[in-house]
Amino acid sequence: MVYIYIGSLTLANLLVAWLGPWFSPINAFVLIGLDLVLRDKLHDRWQGDRLALRMFGIIAAAGVISWVINKDAGMIAVASVVSFMVAMTVDALIYQKLKNRPWWQRANGSNIGGAATDSVVFPTIAFGSLMPEIVALQFAAKVAGGFFWSLIIDSLSRHTNHAKG
């Protein structure tokens, strides 16, 4: 799961660096929606004091890998690391507040906060200005993508747990 998280965040960074801001909403649905949901699964797996440190570590790893692969993606990598660290903090706080809800409700509820934060911070740092249309499209795509991925991951988790039981 960690490698998928790092790989999808790295790929998202490289695609935006290569294709520009117009590609952000597509990335937001497919790759960032996946990362938001995987973060919630990792939250459950890594409960405890080291959760934040581990999450920040894998976010930083994706930024470094993005930069190593493409030095021209440096500002995208910085924007990604900063925005995802802030977004993951917001996401984690909301996720924890929803701890008594079913997983898919916790994941999607927290994704709204994480998506909103990331959608404002990332393009503002990456492209040097606030881009309201990109922010709005990214937010909608991340929430929709997160919902899509939460259905798939929840179904896979239930299937795996059923097969074990």
N, C-alpha and C positions, 0 to 999 in steps of 0.2 A: 504494500500500500504506500509506503514511504517513497519508493522509487517511482511509482506512478505519479504521486504528488509532485515530486521534484521534476520529473520528466515533462509533465503537462504544463507546469509553471514556466519551465525553461523554454519549451516549445512556444508557449504563448508570447513570451518576451521576444524571442527571435522572429516570430511571424509579424509582430507589431513593428519591430525595428526594420524588417525587410519591406513590409507592405504599407506601413503608415497608419495614421489614426482611423481611416475609414474601415480598417479591418478589425478594430477593437470590439465592436459589437458581436461579430462572429466568434472571435476568440472568447469573449465574455460568456456566450452561451455554451460553447463546446468545452473549452478548457478551464476557464475560471469557475464556471458553475460546478464542474467536476471537483476542482480544488476546494471550493467552499464546503462541499459535501464530504469529501475525504477528510478535511480538517475536523469535522464533527465526529467522524468515525475514530480518528486518531485521538480526539479528546476523550472519548470513552475508553479507548485502549490504554492511554497514557495518564490516567487520572493521577493527581498528586502534585507534589512540589515541582517536579521537573517537566511538567507539561509545557509551560511557557518557554522554557529553555530549549526543549526539543523542537517545538514549533518554530521558534525564531531561528534555530539552527538549520532546519530544512528550507526555510524561506531564504535565508542567506546563502545556502548552498546553491539553490536555483539561480539566484542573482549572480553569483560568482561563475557558475557554469555558463550562463548566458554570455557574460562578458568574455570568458576565455574562448568560447566558440566564435564570437563576433565582437571584436573590440569596438566597432561602431555602435553596438547595442548598449554601450556603457550607461547612457542616461536612462534608457529604458530599464536596464537592470536596477539602477539606483531607485528609480520611481517605483518599480515593482516591489523591491525589498521594503522600502519605506511604507508604501500604501498597504501592502499585505500584512506587515507587522501591526500597523494601526487597525486595519480591518479585522485581523484575526483576534486582536484584543477585544474589540467591540463584539465580534461574533461569539467569542468564548464567554464574555460576561452575560450576553443574552441567552446563550445555550445553557449556561449554568442556572439562570433564573427559571428556565423551562424544564428543569431536571425531572420533574414528576410527570411530564407529558410523554406520549409515545415518541420514539426516535424520529420518525419522519416529521412530526410537529416541531420538535426541538431543532432539527436540522433546517427546516424551511423558515421557521421563525427567526433563528439566528442569522440565516443567510440574508435576510432583508437588511439587518444592520450592517453586516460585513459588506454586502454589495453596495449599499449607499456610501459607506466610507471609502471603499476602494474606487468606486466610480468617480468620486470627486477628486481624491488625492492623486491617483495614478496619472490621468491625462494632464492634470495641472502641472505636475512635476515633469513628466515625460516630454510634453510638447510646449511647455513654458507659458501656458495661458489656460484660463478656464474656458472650456468648450462645452457650453450648455447642451448642445444637441448630442454630442458624444457622451456626456455624462448621463443624459436621460436614456439614450439607447443602450449604453453599457449596463445601467442599473436594471432596466427591463430585461435585457438578455441574461444577466447574471441570475436574477430571481427565477426566470423561466428555466434557464439551464440547470440551476440548482434543484428546482422542482423535478425536472426530467431525470437528472442523475439520482436524486433521492429515491425516486420510484424504482429505478434499476438496482441501486445498491441495497435498498431495503428488501427487495424481492430476492436478490442473490443471497443476502444474509439469512433471510428466513428459509430459503431453500437449503443452504449449507447447514443451518442449525437443525432443520428437519431431518436431513440426511444423517447427521451425527446422532440424533436422538432416537 
